Amino acid sequence: MQLFDLAPTSLWLQDLSALKTCLDGWASEGMTDLRDWLRDPERLLTCQKLIRIVRINRQTLATYEARDEAELFAHIPTLFHDPHAAALVEVLCQLWSGATQARLVTRNRTVTGRVIDVSYAGQMLPGSEAAWDRYLISIEDITEREERRRREEARLETLSLTDPLTGLLNRTGYESDLDRFEGDHPVPVSVIVADLNGLKETNDLRGHEAGDALIRSFAAILARHAPAPASAARIGGDEFVVLLPRTGPEEAAALVRRILATIGDAGSSPLSAAIGAETWTGEGPLRDAIARADARMYAAKRRHYGASSDAPWNSVDAPGRLPRHH
């Protein structure tokens, strides 16, 4: 047993023979689907009580931050706390199906309450396949590895939703927020649709780097004037949308004026934008309100090219007033 005690991973030797006898009894009573059978909390609790821990090693105490076996055993319900005991059910189903090994990744708690990710590997020892009287479990703390994986997954998800040129949401991120807003109904939701004026001319005369600089400048203005919980996105070459939860038409109109004033303060910069806005009250699809804001943006763009370039933002481009509640 010296190798058992000095092993660098947490080891548990369990006796599952009483549990196996119980399962055999249930099978004789007509149980055909163990997973479905264990949906009954009382049956699941019976299984948990029939597991007998024969021995643990030193690393188990270290892994679960216990001073001694007495403290560890006193905290068993805490260590493996899961109202549905999903990991236990999975292991039992694997063993009941005839497997002699069971593997999974799950989460436990230490005696101090710290959540840890663990890799679980169980092996029915030779000669115990019928009675289940010697079942050896190896548990490895993989918390650091899993945290790195989760951070990487979060980074990749953020990249997949972010426009690399501006740092705003891309179309995928915008569509995701659009679906979320339609589901959550944080009404009123105001929508601002913007499109840069003259970007093609800038690209043709000064090069695409100059055009990209204009796009980044406008994106920075949106990010500054519409921080979270607003959702600002670049959904096309020079097309932008801002979703403003719990924002009425007057607030949206004031925001548009601030954005245009900031553009005007840019001095000799050729930055210019056509902007339209609308407010969604929860009636009809949110996308219909976006379409109306888009139409107002194009009306502003036509005025830009049909009138002087410094024509003021017209109230026609503002969101309609919220209906009165009687």
N, C-alpha and C positions, 0 to 999 in steps of 0.2 A: 504493500500500500504506500510505500515511500514515494514512488513515482506519482501516484494519485495526489498525495499531499503537496508535492513540490511542483506540480504542473503549472505552467505560466497562464493558463486560462481557467476560468471558473468551471469546476466539475461538480455535478450532482449525481449521486447514485440513488435511484428511486426503486421502490417495490410497487409495481402496479398490479400485482396479482389479485388483490381484492377488487380493484376496479374492473379487471378482466372478467372475474366471476360475475360481477354485477351486469356487465354488458352481455355476457352469455345468457344470463337470466332474462334480460329484456328481449334478447333475440328470440328466446323460446316463447315469450309472450306475444310475439308478433312484430317486433321492431324490424323494419327493413331498411330504413334510411336514418343512420345515426345522426347526421347533421340536423335533419328535421326534428328528430326525437329530442335533441338537446336544446331546442328552442324553448322548451319548458324550463323555467328558472330552477324549479325544485330538482329536476333530474340533473341539471348542470351542477348545482350545489352538491348533490350526492356524489358526483364524480370527483369534484374537488376534494371532498372530505376523505375519499378512499385512497388518495395518493399518499404514500408513506415515504418520507425522506430518510434514507438509510445513512447517508454520509455526504459531507461536503468537504472541499479542500480549503486551504488557506486563501487562495486567490479569490474564492467566492466571497469571503469576508471583506477583502479589499475592494472587489468590484462593487459590492453593495454597501460599502462604507459602514460595516457593522463591527463593533468591538469584539464580539464573540458570537458563538452559535446561539446562545440564549436570546441575544438581542435580535439576531437575524430571524430566528424562528418566530419570535414575537411579532415581527413585522411582515410575515409572509403575505397576508392579505393586501398590505400596502404595496409590496414589491411588484405583485402581479395584478394590481387593480385594473380591472376592465369589466364593466357591468355585463358584457356579453361574452367575456372570456374567449375572444375570437382566436387567439393563438392556441389555447388549450383545445378548443374544438377542432381546429385544423390538424393538430398533432394526433388527436384521438382518431379522427377520420382516416388519417394516413395509416396508422397502426391497425385499425379495425379492417381496413381494406387488404391487409396482408403484408404491408411494408414493414421492414425491420429497421428502417431509418426514417427520420423526419427532419426536415430543414425548413427554416423560415427566418425572416428578419422582423423583429417586433420592437416594442418599447416597454421598458420596465421602469421602476423607480428604485432609488436607493433608500436605505434606512432614513437618511436625512430629507428625503422627498425629492431629490434631484432626478429629473427624467433622463434616462440613458437609452440610446439605441443599442440593441444587441443582436448578434447573429447566433441563432439557436440551432444546434445540431444534436439530435438524439439518436442513440443506437441501442437496439435490443441486443444484449450480450449473447454470445453463442450458448445454446442450451436453454435459453429463457424464452424462445420464440412462442412456445405454447402457453406457458404460465404467466409471462410478463413479469417475472419476479426480480429481474435485474435489468434495469433500464438506465443507461448512462447518458447524461446530458452534458454537453460542452457549451458554455456561453461566453462569447467574446464581446467585450465592450467596443462597439464600432462608432461611438458617438462622434468623434472628430471626423471620421471619414464621411459619415452621413451628413454632418453639418456642412462639410466642404461640397458634397454633392448637392445639397439643397441650395447653397449659395450660388453654385454654378448654374443650377436650373433656373434660379431667380434671375441671375444675370442674363442668361440666354433668352428668358421670357421677356425681360425688359428690352433687350436688343431687338427682339422680334416685333415689339410694339412701338419702337422709337424710330423717328426719322433721323438718319445719321447726319444730315446736313444742319438741321436746326435744333435737335434735341427735343422737339415737340413729339406728340404722338404721331404715328404714321396712320395710313388708312385702316390697317388692321386694328390698331389700338383705338382709333376713333369708332370703328364699328362695334368693338367690344363695349366701349362706354355707352354708345348709343343703345345697344341692347340692354345694358344695365339700367340706364335711365328709364327706358320704356317699361322695364320690369318693376323698378322701385317707385316710379311715379313721384320724384321729388319736385312736384309742381309748386309754382309755375317754373318752367324751364325756358329760359330765353336762349335764342340761337343767333349767333353772329356769323355771317358768311362773308369772306373777304377774298378779293382777287387783285393782284398787283396790276397797276396800269403801266404800260410801256416796258414791260420786262423784255419782250422780244427786241425792241429797239435798243435797249441797253446791251443785250447779248450781241446784237449785230454790230453795234458801233464800238463797244468797249470790251467785248469778250465775255465768255461765260463766267469767268471768275468775278467780274463786276456784277453780273446778274445774280450769282450765288451770294455775293455780299449783300445785295438788296434783300434777298429772301431771308438771310440770317438776321438782318437788321429788323425786318418786320416781325419775324418770329420772336425776337428778343422783346419787342414792344408788347406783343400779345402776352408773353410769359410774365412780363412785369406788371401789366395792368389786369391780367386775369389769372391770378394764382389759384392753386387748389382751394376749394373743391371744384373750381372751374376746370374744364377739360379743353385744352387748346391743341389742335392737330393741323398738320400739313397733309392734305389728302391728295394733292397733285402737284404739278410743277410750281405754280404760283397760287394755288388755291388753299384757303385756310378755313377752318370752322372752329368756333368756340361754343361749347355747351356750358350754360350757366344754370346750375340747379338752384331752385328756390330764389329765382331772380325775376322780378317783374319787368314790364316794358319800360317804365321810367328809369329804372336802374340800368337796363341794357342800353337805352338811348344815351344816358350820361356816359356810360363806358365807351360807346362808339365815339362820342365827342372827344373824350380824353385821348383815345387812340389817334384820331385824326389830328388833334392838337399836337401830339407828340411828333407825328409825321411832319407837320408844318414847322415844328421847331428844328427840323433837321437842316434847315438852311438851303445850301446849294445842292444837297443830295437830290437825285432824281426819284427818290422813293415816293410812290403815290399808290393809293389803293382805293378800290371801289368796295363799299361795304353795304350790306343789307342785314336787317334784323327782323326777328319775329319771336313771339312768345307762345309757348305751348301750355295750355291749361289742363291738359289731360284728356281733352275731347278729340277723338280721332287719333291717327298715328302721329308720333313725333316727327316722322319723316316728312309728313305733309307740311308741318311748320317749317322744316328745313327747306323744302321746295319753295315755299313762299319767301323765305329769307333769300334764297338763291335768286329768285325772280327780281327781288328788290335790289340785290347786288348788281344784276345785269342792267337794271334801269339806271342805277348810279353810274355804271360804266358807260352807258350810251350818252348820258349827260356830260360825262368827262370828255368824251371824244367829240361831242357835238357842241359843247360850250367851252368857256375858258377853263383851263386846267385847275384854277383855284376856286371853282364853283363850290359853295358851301354844301355840306351834307344836308339833304332835303328831309323834312319830317316824313315824307312819303316812304322813306326807307326804314323808318322806325317800326318797332313792333306795334301791333294793334293794341288798344287798351283792353285790359282785362274786363270781362263781363261783370256787371254789377250783380251782387247776390242780394236777393230780397228776403 
